[in-house]
Amino acid sequence: MRYIELKHLGVDADKINEALKANTMTGEEAQALVKEKGPQLKYAELIKQVVETLPVDGISVSQMRKHLRILDAVDAAVKAGETMLELEDNDYNLLNKMVQAHKWPQVNHSVLTFCDDIENAPGADPRAVLEAAE
């Protein structure tokens, strides 16, 4: 098993809009923050984007089943409000291969952090490791 924390990186657009409406942040400050931290990236959405991006020549039914296993696991974790995605080794290996081969439309630190987090996903649930240490 591999465990991927379903993080949110970058700037939360909703929070920026709230700050702008409340006049606690200027437009220039908002632009600077987005430039510094990048747009918000949600791991669950990125995983789905990568898995749903298909080669030009499509995929076979057996490959579709493998992709759907990952998508179903992500959907179940999000629906349950989980902060951790648990994938069987075969599903994880396929996801990692797809993430590393994916052609990204942007260059920023958050995307690289996401790719590194997927590649280095732990084999033990970090929550259980922290609980055992206490």
C-alpha positions as CSV (number, residue, x, y, z in Angstrom):
1,M,0.0,0.0,0.0
2,R,1.0,3.6,-0.6
3,Y,-0.4,6.7,1.0
4,I,-0.7,10.1,-0.6
5,E,-1.8,13.1,1.4
6,L,-4.5,15.0,-0.4
7,K,-2.9,18.4,0.0
8,H,-3.9,21.8,-1.3
9,L,-0.9,23.9,-2.5
10,G,-0.8,27.5,-3.6
11,V,-3.2,30.3,-3.0
12,D,-6.8,29.7,-2.1
13,A,-8.7,31.9,-4.6
14,D,-11.8,32.0,-2.3
15,K,-9.8,33.4,0.6
16,I,-8.2,36.0,-1.6
17,N,-11.6,37.1,-2.9
18,E,-13.0,37.3,0.6
19,A,-10.0,39.4,1.7
20,L,-10.4,41.7,-1.4
21,K,-14.2,42.1,-0.6
22,A,-13.4,42.9,3.1
23,N,-10.7,45.4,2.0
24,T,-8.1,43.5,4.1
25,M,-6.0,43.0,1.0
26,T,-5.3,45.1,-2.1
27,G,-5.4,43.9,-5.6
28,E,-1.6,44.4,-5.9
29,E,-1.1,42.3,-2.7
30,A,-3.3,39.6,-4.1
31,Q,-1.4,39.5,-7.4
32,A,1.9,39.4,-5.5
33,L,0.7,36.5,-3.3
34,V,-0.5,34.5,-6.4
35,K,2.9,35.2,-8.1
36,E,4.8,34.0,-5.0
37,K,2.8,30.9,-4.1
38,G,1.2,30.0,-7.4
39,P,-2.4,29.1,-8.1
40,Q,-4.2,26.7,-5.9
41,L,-3.6,23.1,-6.7
42,K,-5.5,20.3,-5.1
43,Y,-3.9,16.9,-5.2
44,A,-7.2,15.0,-5.7
45,E,-7.9,17.2,-8.8
46,L,-4.4,16.8,-10.2
47,I,-4.5,13.1,-9.8
48,K,-7.8,12.9,-11.6
49,Q,-6.4,15.2,-14.4
50,V,-3.4,13.0,-14.9
51,V,-5.3,9.8,-14.9
52,E,-8.0,11.1,-17.3
53,T,-5.4,12.4,-19.8
54,L,-5.1,9.7,-22.4
55,P,-2.6,9.0,-25.1
56,V,-3.5,10.2,-28.6
57,D,-4.3,6.7,-29.6
58,G,-6.6,6.0,-26.6
59,I,-6.4,3.1,-24.1
60,S,-7.7,-0.5,-24.0
61,V,-10.5,-1.7,-21.9
62,S,-8.1,-3.4,-19.5
63,Q,-6.1,-0.1,-19.1
64,M,-9.4,1.8,-18.6
65,R,-10.3,-0.5,-15.7
66,K,-6.9,0.2,-14.1
67,H,-7.4,4.0,-14.5
68,L,-10.9,3.8,-13.1
69,R,-9.6,2.0,-9.9
70,I,-7.5,5.1,-9.2
71,L,-10.3,7.5,-10.0
72,D,-12.7,5.5,-7.8
73,A,-10.2,5.5,-4.9
74,V,-9.8,9.3,-5.2
75,D,-13.5,9.9,-5.4
76,A,-14.2,7.7,-2.4
77,A,-11.5,9.5,-0.3
78,V,-12.8,12.9,-1.2
79,K,-16.4,11.9,-0.6
80,A,-15.5,10.5,2.8
81,G,-13.6,13.7,3.7
82,E,-10.3,11.8,3.9
83,T,-7.0,13.7,3.9
84,M,-5.1,10.6,2.8
85,L,-5.4,8.5,-0.4
86,E,-4.6,4.8,0.1
87,L,-3.6,3.0,-3.1
88,E,-2.7,-0.6,-3.6
89,D,0.9,-1.0,-5.0
90,N,-0.2,-1.7,-8.6
91,D,-2.5,1.3,-8.6
92,Y,0.2,3.5,-7.1
93,N,2.8,2.3,-9.5
94,L,0.5,3.1,-12.5
95,L,-0.3,6.6,-11.0
96,N,3.4,7.4,-10.3
97,K,4.3,6.3,-13.9
98,M,1.5,8.6,-15.3
99,V,2.5,11.5,-13.1
100,Q,6.2,11.4,-14.0
101,A,5.3,11.1,-17.7
102,H,2.6,13.7,-17.7
103,K,3.2,16.9,-19.8
104,W,2.4,19.8,-17.5
105,P,1.0,23.1,-19.0
106,Q,2.8,25.2,-16.4
107,V,6.1,25.5,-14.6
108,N,5.8,26.2,-10.9
109,H,7.1,24.8,-7.6
110,S,3.7,23.4,-6.5
111,V,3.5,21.1,-9.5
112,L,7.0,19.9,-8.8
113,T,6.1,19.4,-5.1
114,F,3.1,17.3,-6.2
115,C,5.2,15.1,-8.6
116,D,7.8,14.6,-5.8
117,D,5.1,13.7,-3.2
118,I,3.6,11.1,-5.5
119,E,7.0,9.6,-6.3
120,N,8.0,9.5,-2.6
121,A,4.6,8.4,-1.2
122,P,5.2,6.3,1.9
123,G,4.4,2.7,2.2
124,A,3.1,3.1,5.7
125,D,0.2,5.4,6.7
126,P,1.9,8.5,8.2
127,R,-1.0,9.0,10.6
128,A,-0.5,5.6,12.1
129,V,3.3,6.2,12.4
130,L,2.6,9.5,14.2
131,E,0.1,7.8,16.6
132,A,2.5,5.0,17.3
133,A,5.3,7.5,18.2
134,E,3.1,9.2,20.8
